Amino acid sequence: AGSHRGGRRGKWEQEESGDGPVELLPFLFLGSAIHSSRRETLAAAGITAVLNVSSTCPNFYEGEFQYLRLTVEDTLAADIRACFSAAIAFIVQSSSGGRVLVHCQAGISRSATICLAYLMHTQRVRLDEAFDFVKQRRHVISPNLAFMGQLLQFETDVLWYYLCCLQNSPCWIRL
């Protein structure tokens, strides 16, 4: 049986490979509900804000950390893309002098999708580049098929915007 730190988090206390969330950027971490439930893990990583991409994981330390909950189910019908703007804005705001943990239940699909969208938008990279970058750091990521489709559409929108609109290139072909 696993240890129960604080009693109330029993079902979140399962063994997970690795001691903590993975660092994607100096201010951006990707993890699971287990990571978000451990105060010492959050403190060790210098986390100041938590982006909770679930409907069931509690915000364990309200008042100690800045939180944003995006209620998204890990289903093929979920529209996670509708959350991209709010998630990106929260990460940008919270990373100014702080560090952000993005998590869902397992840190595999929903939170990985949000981190991929953030990287695509802010680093101006394609989905395949962002995916490889994150996968090298957290091997278990696997956004569901619908989320991958939404990320591909987001990639088109982001790259169209950066290539055409920001660089004053002629936009003759509408995608």
C-alpha positions in Angstrom: 0.0 0.0 0.0 1.2 3.6 -0.7 1.8 6.1 1.9 -1.0 8.6 2.7 0.4 12.1 3.4 -2.3 14.1 5.1 -5.1 11.4 4.7 -7.3 13.4 2.5 -5.3 12.8 -0.6 -5.3 9.0 -0.4 -6.6 8.2 -3.9 -4.1 10.6 -5.5 -1.1 9.0 -3.8 -0.1 6.3 -6.2 3.4 5.5 -7.3 4.6 7.3 -10.4 7.9 7.1 -12.0 10.0 10.2 -11.4 10.0 12.3 -8.3 8.2 15.4 -9.6 6.8 17.2 -12.6 9.0 17.7 -15.6 10.4 21.1 -16.5 9.6 22.1 -20.0 10.8 25.7 -19.7 12.4 27.4 -16.7 8.9 28.5 -15.6 6.7 25.8 -17.1 6.2 22.3 -15.5 4.0 19.4 -16.7 2.7 16.8 -14.2 -0.1 14.9 -12.7 -2.6 15.2 -9.9 -0.1 13.4 -7.7 2.4 16.1 -8.2 -0.2 18.8 -7.5 -1.1 17.1 -4.2 2.4 17.2 -2.7 3.2 20.5 -1.1 6.9 19.5 -0.9 7.1 18.7 -4.6 5.5 22.1 -5.5 7.9 23.9 -3.2 11.0 22.0 -4.5 10.1 23.1 -8.0 9.4 26.7 -7.0 5.8 26.4 -8.2 3.8 29.6 -7.6 0.7 28.8 -9.8 -1.2 25.7 -10.8 -3.3 25.2 -13.9 -5.6 22.3 -13.2 -7.1 20.8 -16.4 -9.7 18.5 -14.9 -13.1 18.4 -13.4 -12.2 16.0 -10.5 -8.8 16.9 -9.2 -9.0 19.2 -6.2 -7.0 22.4 -5.9 -5.2 21.2 -2.8 -3.6 24.4 -1.6 -6.0 27.3 -2.3 -4.6 30.4 -0.8 -1.0 29.2 -1.1 -0.8 29.1 -4.9 -2.6 30.9 -7.7 -5.0 28.4 -9.4 -6.9 28.2 -12.6 -9.2 25.2 -13.2 -10.2 24.4 -16.7 -13.0 21.8 -16.6 -12.2 19.5 -19.4 -13.0 15.8 -19.7 -10.5 13.5 -21.5 -13.0 12.4 -24.1 -13.3 12.6 -27.9 -16.2 15.0 -27.6 -14.3 17.6 -25.4 -13.5 20.9 -26.9 -10.1 21.6 -25.2 -9.3 24.2 -27.9 -11.8 26.5 -26.4 -9.5 26.6 -23.3 -6.3 27.5 -25.1 -6.6 31.3 -24.8 -7.3 31.2 -21.1 -4.6 28.7 -20.4 -2.0 30.6 -22.4 -2.9 33.9 -20.7 -2.7 32.3 -17.3 0.7 30.8 -18.0 2.0 34.1 -19.4 0.7 36.0 -16.4 1.8 33.5 -13.8 5.2 33.0 -15.2 6.2 36.6 -14.7 8.3 36.1 -11.7 6.8 32.7 -11.0 6.6 29.1 -12.1 3.5 27.2 -13.3 2.5 23.6 -13.0 0.1 22.4 -15.6 -1.6 19.1 -14.6 -4.6 16.9 -15.2 -5.3 13.5 -13.6 -2.4 11.6 -15.1 -0.4 14.3 -16.9 -0.8 12.4 -20.2 -3.5 13.9 -22.3 -5.2 17.1 -21.2 -2.3 18.9 -19.5 0.1 17.8 -22.2 -2.3 19.2 -24.8 -2.4 22.6 -23.0 1.5 22.6 -22.8 1.7 21.8 -26.5 -0.6 24.6 -27.4 1.4 27.0 -25.2 4.7 26.0 -26.8 3.2 26.3 -30.3 1.8 29.7 -29.6 4.7 31.3 -27.7 7.7 29.6 -29.3 6.2 29.6 -32.8 6.9 25.9 -33.4 4.9 23.3 -35.3 3.0 20.6 -33.5 5.5 17.9 -34.3 8.4 20.0 -32.9 6.5 20.8 -29.7 5.4 17.2 -29.3 8.9 15.8 -29.7 10.2 18.5 -27.2 7.6 17.5 -24.6 7.8 13.8 -25.2 11.6 13.8 -24.6 10.9 15.3 -21.2 7.7 13.4 -20.2 7.7 10.1 -22.1 4.1 9.2 -21.2 2.3 12.1 -23.0 -0.4 11.0 -25.3 -3.1 13.5 -26.1 -6.3 11.8 -27.2 -7.1 11.7 -30.9 -9.6 14.6 -30.8 -7.1 16.7 -28.9 -4.5 16.0 -31.5 -6.9 17.1 -34.2 -7.6 20.3 -32.3 -3.9 21.0 -31.9 -3.4 20.5 -35.7 -6.1 23.1 -36.3 -4.5 25.4 -33.8 -1.1 24.9 -35.5 -2.7 26.1 -38.8 -4.2 29.2 -37.0 -1.0 30.0 -35.1 1.4 29.6 -38.1 -0.9 31.4 -40.4 -1.0 34.3 -38.0 2.7 34.5 -37.5 3.8 33.9 -41.0 1.3 36.2 -42.7 0.0 38.8 -40.3 3.1 39.5 -38.1 5.6 39.4 -40.9 3.7 41.5 -43.3 3.7 38.8 -45.9 1.1 38.8 -48.6 -1.7 36.4 -47.6 -3.0 35.2 -50.9 -4.1 31.8 -50.0 -6.7 31.4 -47.3 -6.6 28.1 -45.4 
